Amino acid sequence: MHAQRRYTLTASCPDRVGIVARVATFIADNKGWILETSHHADDDTQRYFMRIEIKADSLPFDLAEFRRRFQPIAGEFSMDWRIADSAAKKRIVVLVSKQEHCLYDL
């Protein structure tokens, strides 16, 4: 069984009223199916952090179009954000010391 393809939206911005409502409404208005969400505000920094997983095939457009359409909302809230596709291969590097046991442990 293959894992369901997801888009993961992560964002942070200055904390204020309406962030969750605006982002969730954008996703719902575009037929997006939210699978999971988590968010919190940091009182010390007055920043808001969110992570939303969206069922990829629920949206009628690709990630490039999502980025284009979401940009005005990100601008409205001064967001630092990104969206990633779970199907995209991740680039990794495995580093070990010259000691053989380090590589063997992996």
DSSP file (Angstrom, degrees, kcal/mol; ACC not computed):
  #  RESIDUE AA STRUCTURE BP1 BP2  ACC     N-H-->O    O-->H-N    N-H-->O    O-->H-N    TCO  KAPPA ALPHA  PHI   PSI    X-CA   Y-CA   Z-CA
    1    1 A M              0   0    0      0, 0.0     2,-0.3     0, 0.0     0, 0.0   0.000 360.0 360.0 360.0 129.8    0.0    0.0    0.0
    2    2 A H        -     0   0    0      1,-0.1     2,-0.1     3,-0.0     3,-0.1  -0.625 360.0-108.3 -89.4 145.7    1.4    3.4   -1.0
    3    3 A A        -     0   0    0     -2,-0.3     2,-0.2     1,-0.1    -1,-0.1  -0.416  42.3 -99.2 -68.5 146.4    1.2    6.4    1.2
    4    4 A Q        -     0   0    0     -2,-0.1     2,-0.2     1,-0.1    -1,-0.1  -0.471  39.5-112.2 -68.4 133.2   -1.2    9.1    0.2
    5    5 A R        -     0   0    0     -2,-0.2    51,-1.8    -3,-0.1    52,-0.4  -0.490  44.5-177.9 -69.9 132.8    0.5   12.0   -1.7
    6    6 A R  E     -A   55   0A   0     49,-0.2    80,-3.2    -2,-0.2     2,-0.5  -0.936  28.3-140.7-132.7 152.2    0.4   15.2    0.4
    7    7 A Y  E     -AB  54  85A   0     47,-2.5    47,-2.9    -2,-0.3     2,-0.6  -0.953  21.4-153.4-105.4 133.7    1.3   18.8    0.1
    8    8 A T  E     -AB  53  84A   0     76,-2.7    76,-2.0    -2,-0.5     2,-0.6  -0.937   6.1-164.5-114.3 115.4    2.8   20.2    3.3
    9    9 A L  E     -AB  52  83A   0     43,-3.1    43,-2.8    -2,-0.6     2,-0.4  -0.861   8.8-178.2 -97.2 123.6    2.4   23.9    3.9
   10   10 A T  E     +AB  51  82A   0     72,-2.6    72,-2.1    -2,-0.6     2,-0.3  -0.971  10.2 162.8-121.0 140.8    4.6   25.4    6.6
   11   11 A A  E     -AB  50  81A   0     39,-2.3    39,-2.7    -2,-0.4     2,-0.3  -0.995  20.9-169.7-153.6 153.8    4.5   29.0    7.5
   12   12 A S  E     +AB  49  80A   0     68,-2.1    68,-2.9    -2,-0.3    37,-0.2  -0.986  20.9 148.9-142.7 149.7    5.4   31.5   10.2
   13   13 A C  E     -A   48   0A   0     35,-1.9    35,-3.4    -2,-0.3    66,-0.1  -0.971  55.2 -59.6-164.7 169.4    4.4   35.2   10.5
   14   14 A P  E     -A   47   0A   0      0, 0.0    33,-0.3     0, 0.0     2,-0.2  -0.414  67.5-105.8 -59.1 138.0    3.7   37.9   13.1
   15   15 A D        +     0   0    0     31,-2.8     2,-0.3    27,-0.2    26,-0.0  -0.461  59.2 136.8 -72.9 135.0    0.8   36.7   15.3
   16   16 A R    >   -     0   0    0     -2,-0.2     3,-0.9    -3,-0.1     2,-0.1  -0.968  55.2 -72.6-164.7 169.2   -2.6   38.3   14.7
   17   17 A V  T 3  S+     0   0    0     -2,-0.3     0, 0.0     1,-0.2     0, 0.0  -0.422 105.5  28.3 -69.3 139.4   -6.3   37.4   14.4
   18   18 A G  T 3> S+     0   0    0     -2,-0.1     4,-2.4     4,-0.0     5,-0.2   0.386  74.3 117.6 100.2  -2.1   -7.5   35.6   11.3
   19   19 A I  H <> S+     0   0    0     -3,-0.9     4,-2.4     2,-0.2     5,-0.3   0.963  81.8  42.4 -64.3 -52.7   -4.5   33.7   10.1
   20   20 A V  H  > S+     0   0    0      1,-0.2     4,-2.8     2,-0.2     5,-0.3   0.927 115.7  50.2 -60.4 -45.8   -6.1   30.2   10.5
   21   21 A A  H  > S+     0   0    0      1,-0.2     4,-2.2     2,-0.2    -1,-0.2   0.913 112.2  46.8 -60.1 -44.2   -9.4   31.3    9.0
   22   22 A R  H  X S+     0   0    0     -4,-2.4     4,-2.1     2,-0.2    -1,-0.2   0.931 116.1  42.9 -66.6 -46.3   -7.8   33.0    6.0
   23   23 A V  H  X S+     0   0    0     -4,-2.4     4,-2.2    -5,-0.2    -2,-0.2   0.931 116.1  47.4 -67.5 -45.9   -5.5   30.1    5.1
   24   24 A A  H  X S+     0   0    0     -4,-2.8     4,-2.7    -5,-0.3     5,-0.2   0.885 111.7  51.4 -63.8 -38.2   -8.2   27.4    5.7
   25   25 A T  H  X S+     0   0    0     -4,-2.2     4,-3.1    -5,-0.3    -1,-0.2   0.907 108.2  52.0 -65.0 -41.4  -10.7   29.3    3.7
   26   26 A F  H  X S+     0   0    0     -4,-2.1     4,-1.0     2,-0.2    -2,-0.2   0.937 112.7  44.9 -58.4 -47.1   -8.2   29.6    0.8
   27   27 A I  H ><>S+     0   0    0     -4,-2.2     5,-3.0     1,-0.2     3,-0.5   0.936 116.1  45.9 -63.9 -46.7   -7.7   25.8    0.9
   28   28 A A  H ><5S+     0   0    0     -4,-2.7     3,-2.0     1,-0.2    -2,-0.2   0.898 108.0  56.2 -64.8 -41.4  -11.4   25.1    1.1
   29   29 A D  H 3<5S+     0   0    0     -4,-3.1    -1,-0.2     1,-0.3    -2,-0.2   0.761 108.3  49.7 -62.6 -23.5  -12.3   27.5   -1.6
   30   30 A N  T <<5S-     0   0    0     -4,-1.0    -1,-0.3    -3,-0.5    -2,-0.2   0.120 122.9-106.6-101.2  19.6   -9.9   25.7   -3.9
   31   31 A K  T < 5 +     0   0    0     -3,-2.0    -3,-0.2     1,-0.2     2,-0.2   0.653  64.7 161.1  67.5  18.4  -11.5   22.3   -3.0
   32   32 A G      < -     0   0    0     -5,-3.0     2,-0.7    -6,-0.2    -1,-0.2  -0.475  34.0-142.2 -73.9 141.3   -8.4   21.4   -0.9
   33   33 A W        -     0   0    0     22,-0.5    22,-2.8    -2,-0.2     2,-0.6  -0.911  11.1-145.3-107.0 111.1   -8.9   18.6    1.7
   34   34 A I  E     +C   54   0A   0     -2,-0.7    20,-0.2    20,-0.2     3,-0.1  -0.669  20.2 177.3 -79.9 119.9   -7.0   19.3    4.9
   35   35 A L  E     -     0   0A   0     18,-2.8     2,-0.3    -2,-0.6    19,-0.2   0.798  66.6  -1.7 -90.4 -34.8   -5.7   16.0    6.3
   36   36 A E  E     -C   53   0A   0     17,-1.4    17,-3.1     2,-0.0    -1,-0.3  -0.989  60.7-175.8-157.4 146.7   -3.8   17.4    9.3
   37   37 A T  E     +C   52   0A   0     -2,-0.3     2,-0.3    15,-0.2    15,-0.2  -0.998   4.3 175.4-146.4 146.1   -3.0   20.7   10.9
   38   38 A S  E     +C   51   0A   0     13,-2.4    13,-2.6    -2,-0.3     2,-0.3  -0.987  12.0 159.7-146.5 145.8   -0.9   22.0   13.8
   39   39 A H  E     +C   50   0A   0     -2,-0.3     2,-0.3    11,-0.2    11,-0.2  -0.991   8.4 173.8-161.1 155.9   -0.2   25.5   14.8
   40   40 A H  E     -C   49   0A   0      9,-2.3     9,-3.0    -2,-0.3     2,-0.4  -0.981  24.2-127.4-161.9 158.7    0.9   27.6   17.8
   41   41 A A  E     -C   48   0A   0     -2,-0.3     2,-0.7     7,-0.2     7,-0.2  -0.905  17.3-139.3-111.0 140.3    1.8   31.1   18.8
   42   42 A D  E  >> -C   47   0A   0      5,-3.2     4,-1.9    -2,-0.4     5,-1.0  -0.883   8.7-162.8-100.1 112.8    5.0   32.0   20.6
   43   43 A D  T  45S+     0   0    0     -2,-0.7    -1,-0.2     1,-0.2     5,-0.0   0.844  87.1  55.7 -63.9 -34.3    4.3   34.6   23.2
   44   44 A D  T  45S+     0   0    0      1,-0.2    -1,-0.2    -3,-0.1    -2,-0.0   0.902 122.2  25.0 -67.3 -41.0    8.0   35.6   23.5
   45   45 A T  T  45S-     0   0    0      2,-0.2    -1,-0.2    -3,-0.1    -2,-0.2   0.535  97.2-130.1-101.3  -8.1    8.5   36.4   19.9
   46   46 A Q  T  <5 +     0   0    0     -4,-1.9   -31,-2.8     1,-0.2     2,-0.3   0.853  62.4 137.7  57.9  36.0    4.8   37.2   19.0
   47   47 A R  E   < -AC  14  42A   0     -5,-1.0    -5,-3.2   -33,-0.3     2,-0.4  -0.855  46.7-143.1-114.0 151.1    5.1   34.9   16.0
   48   48 A Y  E     -AC  13  41A   0    -35,-3.4   -35,-1.9    -2,-0.3     2,-0.4  -0.908  13.7-164.3-112.6 138.0    2.6   32.4   14.8
   49   49 A F  E     +AC  12  40A   0     -9,-3.0    -9,-2.3    -2,-0.4     2,-0.3  -0.972  10.1 175.9-125.7 136.5    3.6   29.0   13.3
   50   50 A M  E     -AC  11  39A   0    -39,-2.7   -39,-2.3    -2,-0.4     2,-0.4  -0.988  16.3-171.5-141.9 152.5    1.5   26.6   11.3
   51   51 A R  E     -AC  10  38A   0    -13,-2.6   -13,-2.4    -2,-0.3     2,-0.4  -0.969  12.8-179.4-141.4 123.2    1.8   23.3    9.4
   52   52 A I  E     -AC   9  37A   0    -43,-2.8   -43,-3.1    -2,-0.4     2,-0.5  -0.990  14.8-154.2-129.1 130.1   -1.0   22.0    7.2
   53   53 A E  E     -AC   8  36A   0    -17,-3.1   -18,-2.8    -2,-0.4   -17,-1.4  -0.907  16.1-167.4-103.2 129.9   -1.1   18.8    5.2
   54   54 A I  E     -AC   7  34A   0    -47,-2.9   -47,-2.5    -2,-0.5     2,-0.5  -0.935  30.5-111.0-119.4 136.2   -3.4   18.8    2.2
   55   55 A K  E >>  -A    6   0A   0    -22,-2.8     3,-1.8    -2,-0.4     4,-0.5  -0.549  32.1-144.9 -64.3 115.2   -4.5   15.8    0.1
   56   56 A A  G >4 S+     0   0    0    -51,-1.8     3,-1.2    -2,-0.5    -1,-0.2   0.867  92.6  51.1 -57.8 -43.9   -2.6   16.5   -3.1
   57   57 A D  G 34 S+     0   0    0    -52,-0.4    -1,-0.3     1,-0.2    -2,-0.1   0.472  94.9  73.6 -79.2   2.6   -5.2   15.2   -5.5
   58   58 A S  G <4 S+     0   0    0     -3,-1.8    -1,-0.2   -25,-0.1    -2,-0.2   0.730  83.0  79.4 -82.5 -21.9   -8.0   17.3   -3.9
   59   59 A L  S << S-     0   0    0     -3,-1.2   -28,-0.1    -4,-0.5   -32,-0.0  -0.661  76.2-141.2 -87.0 141.1   -6.6   20.5   -5.4
   60   60 A P  S    S+     0   0    0      0, 0.0     2,-0.3     0, 0.0    -1,-0.1   0.266  80.9  47.8 -85.1  14.1   -7.4   21.2   -9.1
   61   61 A F  S    S-     0   0    0    -31,-0.1    -2,-0.1     1,-0.0     2,-0.0  -0.933  83.3-102.0-147.5 168.9   -3.9   22.7   -9.8
   62   62 A D     >  -     0   0    0     -2,-0.3     4,-2.1     1,-0.1     5,-0.1  -0.178  44.3 -91.6 -87.4-178.8   -0.3   21.9   -9.3
   63   63 A L  H  > S+     0   0    0      1,-0.2     4,-2.9     2,-0.2     5,-0.2   0.861 122.7  57.7 -64.7 -36.6    2.2   23.3   -6.7
   64   64 A A  H  > S+     0   0    0      1,-0.2     4,-2.0     2,-0.2    -1,-0.2   0.921 110.3  44.1 -60.6 -42.5    3.4   26.1   -9.0
   65   65 A E  H  > S+     0   0    0      2,-0.2     4,-2.6     1,-0.2     5,-0.2   0.872 110.8  54.8 -70.4 -36.8   -0.2   27.4   -9.3
   66   66 A F  H  X S+     0   0    0     -4,-2.1     4,-2.7     2,-0.2     5,-0.2   0.948 108.8  49.1 -58.1 -47.7   -0.8   26.9   -5.5
   67   67 A R  H  X S+     0   0    0     -4,-2.9     4,-1.5     1,-0.2    -2,-0.2   0.916 111.7  48.7 -59.1 -44.1    2.3   29.1   -4.9
   68   68 A R  H  < S+     0   0    0     -4,-2.0    -1,-0.2     1,-0.2    -2,-0.2   0.924 116.3  42.2 -62.3 -45.5    1.0   31.8   -7.3
   69   69 A R  H  < S+     0   0    0     -4,-2.6     4,-0.4     1,-0.2    -1,-0.2   0.813 115.4  49.1 -73.4 -30.5   -2.5   31.9   -5.8
   70   70 A F  H >X S+     0   0    0     -4,-2.7     4,-2.3    -5,-0.2     3,-0.8   0.731  88.3  84.8 -82.0 -21.7   -1.3   31.7   -2.2
   71   71 A Q  H 3X S+     0   0    0     -4,-1.5     4,-2.6     1,-0.3     5,-0.2   0.849  85.4  54.5 -53.4 -42.5    1.3   34.5   -2.5
   72   72 A P  H 3> S+     0   0    0      0, 0.0     4,-2.1     0, 0.0    -1,-0.3   0.889 110.3  47.4 -61.1 -36.2   -1.2   37.4   -1.9
   73   73 A I  H <> S+     0   0    0     -3,-0.8     4,-1.6    -4,-0.4    -2,-0.2   0.923 111.0  51.1 -68.1 -43.7   -2.3   35.7    1.4
   74   74 A A  H  <>S+     0   0    0     -4,-2.3     5,-2.8     1,-0.2     4,-0.4   0.907 111.5  48.5 -58.9 -41.7    1.3   35.2    2.4
   75   75 A G  H ><5S+     0   0    0     -4,-2.6     3,-0.9    -5,-0.2    -1,-0.2   0.889 105.3  58.0 -64.8 -40.0    1.9   38.9    1.7
   76   76 A E  H 3<5S+     0   0    0     -4,-2.1    -1,-0.2     1,-0.2    -2,-0.2   0.839 117.8  32.6 -58.5 -35.4   -1.1   40.0    3.6
   77   77 A F  T 3<5S-     0   0    0     -4,-1.6    -1,-0.2    -3,-0.2    -2,-0.2   0.303 107.7-119.3-105.7   7.4    0.3   38.3    6.8
   78   78 A S  T < 5 -     0   0    0     -3,-0.9    -3,-0.2    -4,-0.4     2,-0.2   0.926  52.5-177.4  52.5  48.8    4.0   38.9    6.1
   79   79 A M      < -     0   0    0     -5,-2.8     2,-0.6   -66,-0.1   -66,-0.2  -0.502  35.2-150.5 -83.2 143.3    4.5   35.1    6.0
   80   80 A D  E     +B   12   0A   0    -68,-2.9   -68,-2.1    -2,-0.2     2,-0.3  -0.976  46.4 155.6 -98.2 121.0    7.7   33.1    5.6
   81   81 A W  E     -B   11   0A   0     -2,-0.6     2,-0.3   -70,-0.2   -70,-0.2  -0.951  30.5-177.9-149.2 162.9    6.3   30.0    4.0
   82   82 A R  E     -B   10   0A   0    -72,-2.1   -72,-2.6    -2,-0.3     2,-0.4  -0.973  13.7-149.2-155.5 157.3    6.9   27.0    1.8
   83   83 A I  E     -B    9   0A   0     -2,-0.3     2,-0.3   -74,-0.2   -74,-0.2  -1.000  16.5-167.5-132.1 134.8    4.9   24.1    0.4
   84   84 A A  E     -B    8   0A   0    -76,-2.0   -76,-2.7    -2,-0.4     2,-0.5  -0.907  18.2-131.2-125.2 149.1    6.4   20.7   -0.3
   85   85 A D  E >   -B    7   0A   0     -2,-0.3     3,-1.5   -78,-0.2   -78,-0.2  -0.864   9.8-146.2 -99.2 126.1    5.2   17.6   -2.2
   86   86 A S  T 3  S+     0   0    0    -80,-3.2    -1,-0.1    -2,-0.5   -79,-0.1   0.721  99.5  60.7 -64.3 -19.5    5.5   14.3   -0.4
   87   87 A A  T 3  S+     0   0    0    -81,-0.3    -1,-0.3     2,-0.1     2,-0.2   0.647  81.0 103.1 -82.0 -14.6    6.2   12.6   -3.7
   88   88 A A  S <  S-     0   0    0     -3,-1.5     2,-0.2     1,-0.1    -4,-0.0  -0.490  79.9-116.8 -71.3 133.4    9.3   14.7   -4.3
   89   89 A K        -     0   0    0     -2,-0.2     2,-0.4     1,-0.1    -1,-0.1  -0.487  27.4-132.2 -70.4 137.3   12.5   12.8   -3.7
   90   90 A K        -     0   0    0     -2,-0.2     2,-0.5    -3,-0.0    -1,-0.1  -0.741  10.6-132.3 -93.5 137.3   14.6   14.3   -0.9
   91   91 A R        +     0   0    0     -2,-0.4     2,-0.3     2,-0.0    -1,-0.0  -0.754  33.8 175.5 -88.0 130.0   18.2   14.9   -1.4
   92   92 A I        -     0   0    0     -2,-0.5     2,-0.4     2,-0.0     0, 0.0  -0.919  22.1-154.1-133.1 159.5   20.3   13.6    1.5
   93   93 A V        -     0   0    0     -2,-0.3     2,-0.6     2,-0.0    -2,-0.0  -0.999   7.8-153.8-131.4 134.4   23.9   13.3    2.4
   94   94 A V        -     0   0    0     -2,-0.4     2,-0.4     2,-0.0    -2,-0.0  -0.950  16.5-172.5-110.3 119.1   25.3   10.7    4.7
   95   95 A L        +     0   0    0     -2,-0.6     2,-0.3     8,-0.0    -2,-0.0  -0.920   8.8 167.7-114.2 135.9   28.5   11.7    6.4
   96   96 A V        -     0   0    0     -2,-0.4     4,-0.1     1,-0.0     2,-0.0  -0.944  34.1-108.3-138.0 161.4   30.7    9.5    8.6
   97   97 A S        -     0   0    0     -2,-0.3     6,-0.2     2,-0.2     5,-0.1  -0.221  43.2 -96.2 -78.2 178.9   34.2    9.8   10.0
   98   98 A K  S    S+     0   0    0      4,-0.1     2,-0.4     3,-0.0    -1,-0.1   0.587  94.3 107.6 -74.2  -9.1   37.0    7.7    8.7
   99   99 A Q    >>  -     0   0    0      1,-0.2     3,-1.2     2,-0.0     4,-0.9  -0.580  69.0-142.7 -72.1 125.2   36.4    5.2   11.5
  100  100 A E  H 3> S+     0   0    0     -2,-0.4     4,-2.3     1,-0.3     3,-0.4   0.846  95.0  64.8 -59.2 -36.8   34.9    2.0   10.0
  101  101 A H  H 3> S+     0   0    0      1,-0.2     4,-2.0     2,-0.2    -1,-0.3   0.813  95.1  60.4 -61.4 -27.7   32.6    1.4   12.9
  102  102 A C  H <> S+     0   0    0     -3,-1.2     4,-0.7     2,-0.2    -1,-0.2   0.934 108.7  41.9 -64.1 -45.4   30.7    4.7   12.2
  103  103 A L  H >< S+     0   0    0     -4,-0.9     3,-0.8    -3,-0.4    -2,-0.2   0.894 112.4  54.4 -67.9 -40.0   29.7    3.5    8.7
  104  104 A Y  H 3< S+     0   0    0     -4,-2.3    -1,-0.2     1,-0.2    -2,-0.2   0.855 100.9  60.6 -62.8 -34.1   28.9    0.0   10.0
  105  105 A D  H 3<        0   0    0     -4,-2.0    -1,-0.2     1,-0.3    -2,-0.2   0.783 360.0 360.0 -64.3 -26.5   26.5    1.5   12.6
  106  106 A L    <<        0   0    0     -3,-0.8    -1,-0.3    -4,-0.7    -2,-0.2   0.499 360.0 360.0 -76.5 360.0   24.5    3.0    9.8
